[in-house]
Amino acid sequence: MITAIVQFALPKPLTRDEAQAIFEGSAPNYRNMAGLIRKNYLLSQDGKTAGGAYTWESREAADAVYTDEWRAQVAERYGAPPSVTYFESPVVVDNQRGTIETN
């Protein structure tokens, strides 16, 4: 599994409620996305940075989404281009399901 952290600086800070409304607008785009296990939307405490923490089945699945078109859409929606940092996720603890997953 791969975890991708996507971040972008916002042109003006967002409140939690503003961010939630924006995030809810794009959330349906990620439902049933090939290779995506989970997406957590992120907003910094000061509201100046937003992004997401994505858990993917593979780097290839993530790369299929993080295209130039996707980057342009994020920049248009939030007013800043995203950065993407990848991490290996060899073990994932899921307390809701009561599981520990390994690659």
Residue pairs with C-beta under 8 A, 6 or more apart in sequence:
1 37
1 55
1 56
1 57
1 58
1 88
1 89
1 90
1 92
1 101
1 103
2 55
2 56
2 57
2 58
2 59
2 61
2 62
2 86
2 87
2 88
2 89
3 53
3 54
3 55
3 56
3 86
3 87
3 88
3 89
4 52
4 53
4 54
4 56
4 62
4 66
4 84
4 85
4 86
4 87
5 51
5 52
5 53
5 54
5 84
5 85
5 87
6 51
6 52
6 53
6 54
6 66
6 74
6 82
6 83
6 84
7 42
7 49
7 50
7 51
7 82
7 83
7 85
8 49
8 50
8 51
8 74
8 75
8 78
8 80
8 81
8 82
8 83
9 48
9 49
9 80
10 47
10 48
10 49
10 50
10 78
10 79
10 80
11 79
11 80
13 46
13 47
13 48
14 22
14 43
14 47
14 50
15 47
16 43
16 47
19 41
19 43
19 47
19 50
22 77
22 78
23 41
26 77
27 39
27 41
30 36
30 39
33 65
34 61
34 64
35 56
35 57
35 58
35 60
35 61
35 62
35 64
35 65
36 54
36 55
36 56
36 57
36 61
36 65
37 55
37 56
37 57
38 54
38 55
39 52
39 53
39 54
39 55
40 52
40 53
40 54
41 50
41 51
41 52
42 49
42 50
42 51
42 52
42 53
43 49
43 50
44 50
50 78
51 82
54 62
55 89
55 92
56 62
59 86
62 84
62 86
66 84
71 81
71 82
74 81
74 82
75 81
75 82
89 103
90 102
90 103
91 100
91 101
91 102
92 100
92 101
92 102
93 99
93 100
94 100
94 101
